[in-house]
Amino acid sequence: MKIKFPNGKVVEGEIGKKIIDYVGKDRRYLVARIGDKLVDLTSTITDEADIEILDFSSSEGKQVYWHTSSHILAQAVKELFPEAKLAIGPAIAEGFYYDFDLGGKTFTPEDLDAIEKKAREIIKRDLSIRREVLKKEDAIELFKARGETYKLELISEIEDETVSVYWQGDFVDLCRGPHLPSTGYVKQFKVLHSSSAYWRGDEHGPVLQRIYGISFPKKSMLDEYLKRIEEAKKRDHRKLGKELELFSINNDIGPGLILWHPNGAMVRHLIERFWVDEHLKRGYQLVYTPHIGRSHLWKTSGHLDFYRENMYAPMKIDEEEYFIKPMNCPFHIYIYKSKLRSYRDLPVRMAELGTVYRYERSGVLHGLMRVRGFTQDDAHIFATPEQVEDEILGVLDLAFYMLRRFGFEEFNIYVSTRPEKYVGDNDMWDLATNSLIKAVEHLNLSYDVDEGGGAFYGPKIDIKIKDAIGREWQCSTIQFDFNLPERFDVTYRDKDGKDKRPYMIHRALLGSIERFFGVLVEHYAGNFPMWLAPVQAVVMPITDEQADYAVNVSERLKAAGFRVEADLRNEKIGYKIAEAERRKVPYMLIIGRREKESGTVSLRKHGEGDLGAYSLDEIINRFQKEVSFN
């Protein structure tokens, strides 16, 4: 078999040897992939399959690097706090965390410093990391002797006869792996912060202490990351949401429920107006649906069987149970089914900014990013097999047009294919999956395939966007559904006179208005482009003598379609400018005696300063060009 390295080098492997025999002492190489399975570099080669060596530049390499780092963190905590019980410690999108039960105690900043120092000691020890497969009963005895009650709970839920554990020195953890060959592979290690967390996210369960960390092979990578984290703190949408009076969350109303203030409501309105206009241009029909539905609707859709824990309790109306909706799909299906559809009627494209409600545990709520009530930019397309490929192409084209208009230029695309358990026949799956791939390739876009990663009811495309500081956000999803058309008996009359199932495509381009708004705030650090700014300009007279002229200027700008305020307060001009800068208003129009006499204004731009004197016609022309979509 061939062993392939990231630099393109290929060597011949031999059964019975360990993979690391071919890697040697080069610690850039972290883990191996055989087919779709990741294995330790210390694994023995057992069959004639090609092997790919991965480094930190791969997403899998990063995850293994960070997973091993979480074990190093856990070992450091156990050496300093032997009474601590281990919960779980996964790698996450960036870095890792580990949860500990300290018996009600919390970690102090001094504790975190000591833990980081101890972790670096463990790295210097360069402890070999060894995988061991145990019978389930032997694993129970091992962790029972160590008092690790959370590990025992996890083992009890494993159906296999055996489990795997990883040793590094005297430390052992329940884990399926893979891991790095030794602790010394980790170079730069940093403890970030700690917080409380519920065991398994259940607010009725034990309260644990979670420590977050990050690690890298190079100091320059760590420095860059820490710099980005500091920038992210400045951009935090919760902080800016309060400072810019965009939104708030009030516990008297309920956690995870958003109050949109006038500034935020204006930005939201602009997002939604743009969304509606673009959908109407592309042949979508707008619909509105109720917030509640009878229980049999959710029984038919399958939500009561498979999604009940994320739905709110039912309400009794006329002795019947009703549920507040977690999704819009069944309502759109009933609009489709309200009359007989012919193949000539298809495709049918229905779009709705539909507000839904889902129960999220309090521990995972996070500003606008994770809420309990949110508005999906939802649409459903019903199409014939012949139309599917063009429809997917149209959805992708609209998605990228909209995302670029909001200022995003970097995308990662993932195509998820048929899992082991699925509904629908293979021909439907193949046509749908090929349509997704062809559409992406038609647009000359690079993509990754997540083999077997589709939902049981259909394949999908996920589009993740990168923001101004390089963070990745899940945004657009295009999802086929072979399940609901079957459950609700959705049909169309084909040209042969027979009733057939249409292909049903779910798609959300922004994801949810709330989350997308939060991403926008952080992407722009609150400095919205002029077309999205809640207030686009403030007119400021220097003294009361210019107040009448300032009002006239603001009224003329409003008549031209701009969102303008006149600041007529008896305050010094420097104070007015500083406040407009703090509010991140794109433009300030300063009017003094000279400007009034000449019929001009002095223009300032947020973050740039004075731009000089302009006539009002020149300013209107400038503003129109800046907000233009062309």
C-alpha positions as CSV (number, residue, x, y, z in Angstrom):
1,M,0.0,0.0,0.0
2,K,1.0,3.7,-0.5
3,I,1.7,6.1,2.4
4,K,1.1,9.6,1.2
5,F,2.5,12.7,3.0
6,P,1.2,16.3,2.9
7,N,4.2,17.5,0.9
8,G,3.4,15.0,-1.9
9,K,6.0,12.4,-0.9
10,V,4.8,8.8,-1.3
11,V,6.4,5.7,0.2
12,E,5.5,2.0,0.1
13,G,4.1,0.6,3.3
14,E,4.3,-3.0,4.6
15,I,1.8,-4.9,6.7
16,G,2.9,-5.6,10.2
17,K,4.9,-2.3,10.6
18,K,3.7,0.7,12.5
19,I,2.8,3.8,10.6
20,I,5.2,5.9,12.7
21,D,8.1,3.8,11.4
22,Y,7.6,5.6,8.1
23,V,7.1,9.0,9.7
24,G,10.1,8.9,12.0
25,K,10.9,11.7,14.4
26,D,9.2,14.5,12.3
27,R,6.7,15.9,14.7
28,R,4.9,17.9,12.0
29,Y,2.9,14.7,11.3
30,L,0.1,14.1,13.7
31,V,-2.3,11.4,12.6
32,A,-3.1,9.0,9.7
33,R,-6.3,8.5,7.7
34,I,-7.2,5.1,6.1
35,G,-10.3,5.5,4.0
36,D,-12.6,7.7,6.1
37,K,-11.2,6.5,9.4
38,L,-8.5,8.4,11.4
39,V,-6.0,6.2,13.3
40,D,-3.0,6.8,15.6
41,L,0.4,7.1,14.0
42,T,1.4,4.3,16.4
43,S,-1.1,2.0,14.9
44,T,0.1,-1.2,13.1
45,I,-0.6,-1.6,9.4
46,T,-3.0,-4.5,9.0
47,D,-4.3,-4.5,5.5
48,E,-3.6,-3.3,1.9
49,A,-5.2,0.1,2.1
50,D,-3.6,3.4,1.2
51,I,-2.7,5.6,4.2
52,E,-2.7,9.4,4.2
53,I,-0.5,11.3,6.8
54,L,-2.0,14.5,8.1
55,D,-0.5,17.6,9.7
56,F,-1.8,20.6,11.5
57,S,-2.8,22.3,8.2
58,S,-5.7,19.8,7.9
59,S,-8.9,20.1,10.0
60,E,-8.5,16.5,11.2
61,G,-4.9,17.2,12.3
62,K,-6.0,20.2,14.3
63,Q,-8.8,18.3,16.0
64,V,-6.4,15.5,17.1
65,Y,-3.9,18.0,18.2
66,W,-6.5,19.8,20.3
67,H,-8.0,16.6,21.6
68,T,-4.7,15.4,22.9
69,S,-4.2,18.9,24.4
70,S,-7.5,18.4,26.3
71,H,-6.1,15.2,27.9
72,I,-2.9,17.1,28.9
73,L,-5.2,19.7,30.5
74,A,-7.1,17.0,32.3
75,Q,-3.9,15.4,33.6
76,A,-2.6,18.8,34.8
77,V,-5.8,19.3,36.8
78,K,-5.7,15.8,38.3
79,E,-2.1,16.2,39.4
80,L,-3.0,19.6,41.1
81,F,-6.5,18.6,42.2
82,P,-6.6,14.8,42.8
83,E,-10.2,15.1,44.1
84,A,-11.5,16.5,40.8
85,K,-13.6,14.1,38.8
86,L,-13.3,13.9,35.0
87,A,-16.3,14.6,32.8
88,I,-15.7,15.2,29.1
89,G,-13.0,17.0,27.2
90,P,-13.5,17.4,23.4
91,A,-11.8,19.4,20.7
92,I,-14.0,22.2,19.5
93,A,-14.0,24.4,16.4
94,E,-11.0,26.3,17.8
95,G,-9.1,24.7,20.7
96,F,-10.6,22.4,23.4
97,Y,-12.2,22.3,26.8
98,Y,-12.5,19.9,29.7
99,D,-15.2,19.6,32.3
100,F,-14.5,18.8,35.9
101,D,-16.5,18.2,39.1
102,L,-14.8,20.0,41.9
103,G,-17.4,19.2,44.5
104,G,-18.9,22.7,44.4
105,K,-15.6,24.6,44.2
106,T,-14.6,26.9,41.3
107,F,-11.3,27.5,39.7
108,T,-9.6,30.8,40.5
109,P,-7.4,32.8,38.2
110,E,-4.4,31.6,40.3
111,D,-5.6,28.0,39.8
112,L,-5.7,28.5,36.0
113,D,-2.1,29.9,36.0
114,A,-0.9,26.8,38.0
115,I,-2.8,24.5,35.6
116,E,-1.2,26.0,32.6
117,K,2.2,25.7,34.2
118,K,1.6,22.1,35.1
119,A,0.4,21.3,31.5
120,R,3.6,22.7,30.1
121,E,5.5,20.4,32.5
122,I,3.6,17.4,31.2
123,I,4.4,18.5,27.6
124,K,8.1,18.7,28.5
125,R,8.0,15.2,30.0
126,D,7.1,13.9,26.5
127,L,5.0,11.1,27.8
128,S,4.1,8.4,25.4
129,I,0.4,8.2,24.6
130,R,-0.8,4.6,24.4
131,R,-4.1,3.2,23.3
132,E,-5.6,0.2,25.1
133,V,-8.7,-1.7,24.3
134,L,-10.5,-3.2,27.4
135,K,-13.5,-5.4,28.0
136,K,-16.3,-3.3,29.2
137,E,-16.3,-4.8,32.6
138,D,-12.5,-4.2,33.0
139,A,-13.0,-0.6,32.0
140,I,-15.7,-0.3,34.7
141,E,-13.3,-1.7,37.3
142,L,-10.5,0.7,36.2
143,F,-12.6,3.8,36.5
144,K,-14.5,2.7,39.6
145,A,-11.1,2.3,41.4
146,R,-10.3,5.8,40.4
147,G,-13.7,7.2,41.5
148,E,-14.5,8.5,38.1
149,T,-18.3,8.4,38.3
150,Y,-18.9,10.3,35.1
151,K,-16.8,7.9,33.1
152,L,-18.8,5.0,34.6
153,E,-22.0,6.6,33.4
154,L,-20.6,7.0,29.9
155,I,-19.3,3.4,29.8
156,S,-22.8,2.1,30.8
157,E,-24.2,3.6,27.7
158,I,-21.7,2.0,25.3
159,E,-23.3,-0.9,23.5
160,D,-20.0,-2.5,22.3
161,E,-18.3,-5.3,24.2
162,T,-15.1,-3.4,24.4
163,V,-14.0,0.2,25.0
164,S,-10.8,2.1,24.3
165,V,-8.8,4.1,26.8
166,Y,-5.7,6.3,26.4
167,W,-2.8,6.4,28.8
168,Q,-0.1,9.1,29.2
169,G,2.0,8.3,32.2
170,D,-0.3,7.4,35.1
171,F,-3.2,9.4,33.6
172,V,-5.9,7.5,31.8
173,D,-9.1,8.6,30.0
174,L,-12.0,6.9,28.3
175,C,-11.6,7.9,24.6
176,R,-12.1,6.5,21.1
177,G,-9.2,8.6,19.9
178,P,-7.1,9.0,17.9
179,H,-4.3,10.9,19.6
180,L,-0.8,12.2,19.1
181,P,2.1,9.8,19.8
182,S,3.3,11.7,22.9
183,T,2.6,14.8,24.9
184,G,5.7,16.4,23.5
185,Y,4.1,16.9,20.1
186,V,2.2,19.9,21.6
187,K,4.4,23.0,21.5
188,Q,2.4,26.1,22.5
189,F,-0.2,25.6,25.2
190,K,-2.5,28.3,26.7
191,V,-5.3,28.1,29.2
192,L,-7.9,30.7,28.2
193,H,-10.6,30.9,30.8
194,S,-13.1,28.9,32.9
195,S,-16.8,28.8,33.3
196,S,-19.6,26.8,34.8
197,A,-21.3,24.1,32.7
198,Y,-24.0,21.6,33.3
199,W,-23.3,17.9,32.9
200,R,-24.6,17.1,29.4
201,G,-26.2,20.5,29.2
202,D,-29.0,19.6,31.6
203,E,-29.7,22.4,34.0
204,H,-31.1,19.9,36.5
205,G,-27.8,18.0,36.5
206,P,-24.5,18.5,38.3
207,V,-22.7,21.9,37.9
208,L,-19.2,21.4,36.5
209,Q,-16.2,23.6,36.0
210,R,-15.2,24.0,32.4
211,I,-11.7,25.1,31.4
212,Y,-11.1,26.3,27.8
213,G,-7.7,26.1,26.2
214,I,-5.8,26.5,22.9
215,S,-2.6,25.0,21.5
216,F,-0.5,25.4,18.4
217,P,2.7,24.0,16.9
218,K,4.2,27.5,16.6
219,K,4.4,30.6,18.8
220,S,3.4,32.8,15.9
221,M,0.2,30.9,15.5
222,L,-0.6,31.3,19.2
223,D,0.2,35.0,19.1
224,E,-2.0,35.5,16.0
225,Y,-4.8,33.6,17.7
226,L,-4.6,35.6,21.0
227,K,-4.6,38.9,19.0
228,R,-7.7,37.7,17.1
229,I,-9.4,36.8,20.4
230,E,-8.8,40.3,21.7
231,E,-10.3,41.7,18.5
232,A,-13.3,39.3,18.9
233,K,-13.9,40.7,22.4
234,K,-14.2,44.2,21.0
235,R,-16.6,43.0,18.3
236,D,-18.8,40.9,20.7
237,H,-22.3,41.5,19.4
238,R,-23.7,41.5,23.0
239,K,-21.4,44.3,24.0
240,L,-22.0,46.3,20.8
241,G,-25.7,45.6,20.9
242,K,-26.0,47.4,24.2
243,E,-23.6,50.3,23.3
244,L,-25.4,50.9,19.9
245,E,-28.9,50.3,21.3
246,L,-29.6,47.5,18.9
247,F,-31.3,44.9,21.0
248,S,-31.7,43.6,24.6
249,I,-32.7,40.5,26.5
250,N,-34.7,40.9,29.6
251,N,-35.1,38.1,32.1
252,D,-38.5,39.4,33.2
253,I,-39.6,38.6,29.6
254,G,-37.6,35.4,29.3
255,P,-34.1,34.3,28.4
256,G,-33.4,33.7,24.7
257,L,-36.2,36.1,23.7
258,I,-35.0,39.3,21.9
259,L,-36.3,42.8,22.2
260,W,-35.4,44.8,19.1
261,H,-34.7,48.4,19.8
262,P,-35.3,51.1,17.1
263,N,-31.7,51.0,15.8
264,G,-31.6,47.2,15.6
265,A,-35.2,47.1,14.2
266,M,-34.2,49.4,11.4
267,V,-31.2,47.2,10.4
268,R,-33.4,44.1,10.6
269,H,-36.0,45.8,8.4
270,L,-33.3,46.7,5.8
271,I,-32.1,43.1,5.8
272,E,-35.6,41.7,5.5
273,R,-36.6,44.2,2.8
274,F,-33.5,43.3,0.7
275,W,-34.3,39.6,1.3
276,V,-37.9,40.0,0.1
277,D,-37.0,42.1,-2.9
278,E,-34.4,39.6,-4.1
279,H,-36.8,36.6,-3.6
280,L,-39.6,38.3,-5.6
281,K,-37.1,38.9,-8.4
282,R,-36.2,35.2,-8.5
283,G,-39.8,33.9,-8.8
284,Y,-40.5,33.1,-5.1
285,Q,-44.0,33.6,-3.7
286,L,-44.3,35.1,-0.2
287,V,-46.4,33.3,2.3
288,Y,-47.3,33.8,6.0
289,T,-48.2,31.0,8.4
290,P,-49.6,30.7,11.9
291,H,-47.4,30.4,15.0
292,I,-49.3,27.4,16.4
293,G,-50.8,24.2,14.9
294,R,-52.8,21.2,16.1
295,S,-50.9,18.3,17.6
296,H,-51.8,15.9,14.7
297,L,-49.8,18.2,12.4
298,W,-46.7,17.6,14.4
299,K,-47.5,14.0,14.8
300,T,-47.7,13.6,11.0
301,S,-44.5,15.6,10.5
302,G,-42.6,13.4,13.0
303,H,-41.7,16.2,15.3
304,L,-43.6,14.8,18.2
305,D,-41.8,11.5,17.9
306,F,-38.3,12.8,17.1
307,Y,-38.1,16.5,18.2
308,R,-40.4,16.7,21.2
309,E,-37.6,17.7,23.6
310,N,-37.0,20.9,21.6
311,M,-40.7,21.8,21.5
312,Y,-42.6,23.8,24.1
313,A,-45.4,22.3,26.1
314,P,-48.8,22.0,24.4
315,M,-51.7,24.4,25.0
316,K,-55.4,23.4,25.2
317,I,-57.7,25.1,22.7
318,D,-61.3,23.8,22.3
319,E,-60.2,20.6,24.1
320,E,-57.5,20.0,21.6
321,E,-53.8,20.2,22.0
322,Y,-51.9,22.8,20.0
323,F,-48.1,23.3,19.8
324,I,-46.2,26.5,19.0
325,K,-44.3,25.8,15.8
326,P,-40.6,24.8,15.8
327,M,-40.5,24.8,12.0
328,N,-42.4,26.2,9.1
329,C,-42.2,23.2,6.7
330,P,-45.6,21.6,7.4
331,F,-47.5,24.8,6.9
332,H,-45.8,25.4,3.5
333,I,-46.8,21.8,2.5
334,Y,-50.4,22.5,3.3
335,I,-50.3,25.6,1.1
336,Y,-48.9,23.5,-1.7
337,K,-51.6,20.9,-1.1
338,S,-54.4,23.4,-1.1
339,K,-55.0,22.6,-4.8
340,L,-54.1,20.0,-7.4
341,R,-50.7,20.8,-8.8
342,S,-49.7,19.9,-12.4
343,Y,-46.2,19.4,-13.7
344,R,-46.9,22.7,-15.5
345,D,-47.2,24.5,-12.2
346,L,-43.8,23.3,-11.0
347,P,-41.4,24.5,-9.7
348,V,-43.3,26.1,-6.8
349,R,-41.1,28.3,-4.7
350,M,-42.6,29.5,-1.3
351,A,-40.7,31.9,0.9
352,E,-41.4,33.1,4.4
353,L,-39.6,35.1,7.1
354,G,-41.2,32.7,9.6
355,T,-40.7,33.1,13.4
356,V,-40.3,29.7,15.2
357,Y,-39.7,28.7,18.8
358,R,-37.5,26.0,20.1
359,Y,-36.6,25.0,23.6
360,E,-32.8,25.6,24.1
361,R,-31.3,24.8,27.5
362,S,-30.4,27.9,29.4
363,G,-26.7,26.9,29.5
364,V,-26.3,27.2,25.7
365,L,-28.2,30.5,25.1
366,H,-25.8,33.1,23.8
367,G,-26.9,36.6,22.8
368,L,-28.4,36.5,19.3
369,M,-26.4,33.4,18.3
370,R,-28.5,30.9,20.3
371,V,-32.0,32.0,21.2
372,R,-35.4,30.4,21.9
373,G,-37.5,32.5,19.4
374,F,-36.0,33.3,16.0
375,T,-37.1,34.1,12.5
376,Q,-35.9,31.7,9.8
377,D,-35.4,33.1,6.2
378,D,-37.2,30.0,5.1
379,A,-38.2,28.7,1.7
380,H,-39.4,25.5,0.2
381,I,-39.2,24.5,-3.4
382,F,-41.3,21.8,-5.0
383,A,-39.8,20.6,-8.3
384,T,-39.9,17.7,-10.8
385,P,-36.8,15.6,-11.2
386,E,-35.9,17.4,-14.4
387,Q,-36.0,20.8,-12.6
388,V,-33.9,19.9,-9.6
389,E,-30.5,20.8,-11.0
390,D,-31.5,24.2,-12.2
391,E,-33.3,24.9,-8.9
392,I,-30.2,24.1,-6.9
393,L,-28.1,26.3,-9.2
394,G,-30.6,29.2,-8.7
395,V,-30.5,28.8,-4.9
396,L,-26.7,28.9,-4.8
397,D,-26.6,31.9,-7.1
398,L,-29.0,33.8,-4.9
399,A,-27.2,32.7,-1.7
400,F,-23.8,33.9,-2.9
401,Y,-25.3,37.2,-4.3
402,M,-26.9,38.0,-1.0
403,L,-23.9,37.0,1.2
404,R,-21.6,39.1,-1.0
405,R,-24.0,42.0,-0.8
406,F,-23.7,41.8,3.0
407,G,-19.9,41.9,2.7
408,F,-18.8,38.3,2.9
409,E,-16.3,37.0,0.3
410,E,-14.8,33.9,1.7
411,F,-16.8,30.7,1.8
412,N,-16.4,27.0,2.7
413,I,-18.8,24.6,1.1
414,Y,-19.7,21.1,2.3
415,V,-21.8,18.5,0.5
416,S,-23.3,15.9,2.8
417,T,-24.3,12.5,1.3
418,R,-26.5,9.5,2.1
419,P,-26.0,8.1,5.6
420,E,-26.4,4.4,6.5
421,K,-30.0,4.8,7.6
422,Y,-32.2,6.8,5.2
423,V,-35.6,7.2,3.7
424,G,-36.4,7.5,0.0
425,D,-35.1,5.3,-2.9
426,N,-31.5,5.3,-4.1
427,D,-32.4,6.9,-7.5
428,M,-33.9,9.9,-5.6
429,W,-30.8,10.2,-3.5
430,D,-28.4,9.9,-6.4
431,L,-30.2,12.5,-8.5
432,A,-30.4,14.9,-5.6
433,T,-26.8,14.4,-4.5
434,N,-25.5,14.8,-8.1
435,S,-27.6,17.9,-8.6
436,L,-25.9,19.5,-5.5
437,I,-22.4,18.6,-6.7
438,K,-23.1,19.7,-10.4
439,A,-24.4,23.0,-9.2
440,V,-21.4,23.7,-7.1
441,E,-19.0,22.6,-9.8
442,H,-21.0,24.7,-12.4
443,L,-20.1,27.8,-10.3
444,N,-16.5,26.7,-10.2
445,L,-16.6,26.5,-6.4
446,S,-14.3,24.2,-4.3
447,Y,-16.1,22.0,-1.8
448,D,-15.6,19.2,0.6
449,V,-17.7,16.0,0.6
450,D,-19.0,14.8,4.0
451,E,-19.6,11.1,3.1
452,G,-22.6,9.8,5.0
453,G,-23.1,13.1,6.7
454,G,-26.5,13.9,5.2
455,A,-29.7,13.7,7.3
456,F,-31.8,10.5,7.1
457,Y,-34.3,12.4,4.9
458,G,-31.9,13.8,2.2
459,P,-28.5,15.2,1.2
460,K,-27.6,18.8,1.7
461,I,-25.2,21.6,1.0
462,D,-23.9,23.8,3.9
463,I,-22.2,27.2,3.2
464,K,-20.0,28.6,5.9
465,I,-18.8,32.2,5.7
466,K,-15.7,33.8,7.0
467,D,-15.9,37.1,8.8
468,A,-13.5,40.0,8.9
469,I,-11.3,38.3,11.5
470,G,-11.3,34.9,9.9
471,R,-13.9,33.1,12.0
472,E,-16.2,30.6,10.3
473,W,-20.0,30.8,10.7
474,Q,-22.6,28.3,9.5
475,C,-24.9,30.2,7.3
476,S,-26.8,28.9,4.2
477,T,-28.2,25.4,4.0
478,I,-29.9,23.7,1.1
479,Q,-31.5,20.4,2.1
480,F,-33.5,17.8,0.2
481,D,-36.3,16.1,2.1
482,F,-37.7,12.8,1.0
483,N,-39.5,12.3,4.3
484,L,-42.1,15.0,4.6
485,P,-43.5,14.6,1.1
486,E,-44.1,10.9,1.9
487,R,-45.6,11.7,5.3
488,F,-48.0,14.3,4.0
489,D,-48.7,12.6,0.7
490,V,-47.4,15.5,-1.5
491,T,-48.0,14.9,-5.2
492,Y,-48.2,16.5,-8.6
493,R,-50.0,15.3,-11.7
494,D,-47.3,14.4,-14.3
495,K,-47.7,14.7,-18.1
496,D,-48.6,10.9,-18.2
497,G,-51.6,11.6,-16.0
498,K,-50.1,9.9,-13.0
499,D,-49.6,11.4,-9.5
500,K,-45.9,11.6,-8.5
501,R,-43.9,12.9,-5.6
502,P,-42.1,16.2,-6.2
503,Y,-38.6,16.8,-4.9
504,M,-38.9,19.0,-1.9
505,I,-36.0,21.3,-1.1
506,H,-35.7,23.2,2.2
507,R,-33.4,26.2,2.1
508,A,-32.3,29.0,4.4
509,L,-29.8,31.5,3.1
510,L,-29.1,33.6,6.1
511,G,-30.0,30.8,8.6
512,S,-32.0,33.0,11.0
513,I,-32.3,36.7,11.1
514,E,-31.2,36.9,14.7
515,R,-28.0,34.9,14.3
516,F,-27.2,36.5,11.0
517,F,-27.7,39.9,12.6
518,G,-25.3,39.0,15.4
519,V,-22.7,37.8,12.8
520,L,-23.1,41.1,10.9
521,V,-22.5,43.1,14.0
522,E,-19.3,41.3,14.8
523,H,-18.1,41.2,11.1
524,Y,-18.4,45.0,10.9
525,A,-17.6,45.7,14.6
526,G,-20.8,47.7,14.6
527,N,-19.6,49.9,11.7
528,F,-22.4,48.9,9.3
529,P,-22.0,49.8,5.6
530,M,-24.0,52.9,4.8
531,W,-26.9,51.0,3.2
532,L,-27.4,49.1,6.5
533,A,-26.7,51.8,9.0
534,P,-29.7,52.7,11.1
535,V,-28.8,56.4,11.0
536,Q,-26.7,57.3,7.9
537,A,-25.8,60.9,8.7
538,V,-26.1,63.5,11.5
539,V,-26.4,67.2,10.7
540,M,-24.7,69.3,13.3
541,P,-24.9,73.1,13.5
542,I,-22.0,74.7,15.4
543,T,-24.3,77.3,17.0
544,D,-28.0,78.1,17.2
545,E,-27.6,80.6,14.3
546,Q,-27.2,77.7,11.9
547,A,-30.0,75.6,13.3
548,D,-32.6,76.6,10.6
549,Y,-30.1,75.8,7.8
550,A,-29.3,72.4,9.5
551,V,-33.0,71.5,9.6
552,N,-33.3,72.4,5.9
553,V,-30.3,70.2,5.0
554,S,-31.6,67.3,7.0
555,E,-35.1,67.6,5.5
556,R,-33.6,67.6,2.0
557,L,-31.5,64.5,2.7
558,K,-34.6,62.8,4.1
559,A,-36.5,63.7,1.0
560,A,-33.8,62.1,-1.1
561,G,-34.4,58.8,0.9
562,F,-31.6,58.9,3.5
563,R,-31.9,58.2,7.3
564,V,-30.8,61.5,8.8
565,E,-30.9,63.2,12.2
566,A,-30.3,66.9,13.0
567,D,-28.5,67.3,16.3
568,L,-29.7,70.7,17.5
569,R,-28.7,70.4,21.1
570,N,-26.9,73.2,22.8
571,E,-23.6,71.3,23.1
572,K,-20.1,71.9,21.8
573,I,-19.5,70.6,18.3
574,G,-16.6,68.4,19.6
575,Y,-19.0,66.7,21.9
576,K,-21.5,66.1,19.1
577,I,-18.9,64.7,16.8
578,A,-17.5,62.4,19.6
579,E,-21.0,61.0,20.2
580,A,-21.7,60.4,16.6
581,E,-18.4,58.6,16.3
582,R,-19.3,56.4,19.3
583,R,-22.6,55.6,17.7
584,K,-20.7,54.7,14.5
585,V,-22.8,57.0,12.3
586,P,-21.2,56.8,8.8
587,Y,-21.3,60.6,8.1
588,M,-21.4,63.9,10.0
589,L,-22.4,67.1,8.2
590,I,-21.0,70.1,10.1
591,I,-22.5,73.5,9.6
592,G,-20.9,76.8,10.7
593,R,-21.3,80.4,9.7
594,R,-19.2,79.9,6.6
595,E,-21.1,76.9,5.4
596,K,-24.4,78.6,5.9
597,E,-23.3,81.6,3.9
598,S,-21.9,79.5,1.1
599,G,-24.8,77.0,1.0
600,T,-22.4,74.1,1.7
601,V,-21.6,71.6,4.5
602,S,-18.4,70.4,5.9
603,L,-18.4,66.6,5.6
604,R,-16.8,64.1,8.1
605,K,-16.7,60.4,7.7
606,H,-16.7,58.0,10.7
607,G,-13.2,56.8,11.5
608,E,-11.6,58.9,8.8
609,G,-12.3,62.5,9.8
610,D,-12.8,65.7,7.7
611,L,-13.4,65.3,4.0
612,G,-13.8,69.0,3.1
613,A,-16.7,71.2,2.0
614,Y,-19.3,70.1,-0.4
615,S,-22.6,71.3,-1.9
616,L,-25.7,69.5,-0.9
617,D,-26.1,68.2,-4.4
618,E,-22.6,66.7,-4.3
619,I,-23.3,65.0,-1.0
620,I,-26.6,63.5,-2.2
621,N,-24.8,62.2,-5.3
622,R,-22.0,60.7,-3.1
623,F,-24.5,59.1,-0.8
624,Q,-26.5,57.6,-3.6
625,K,-23.4,56.0,-5.1
626,E,-22.4,54.6,-1.8
627,V,-25.8,52.9,-1.1
628,S,-26.2,51.7,-4.7
629,F,-26.3,48.0,-5.3
630,N,-24.6,48.4,-8.7
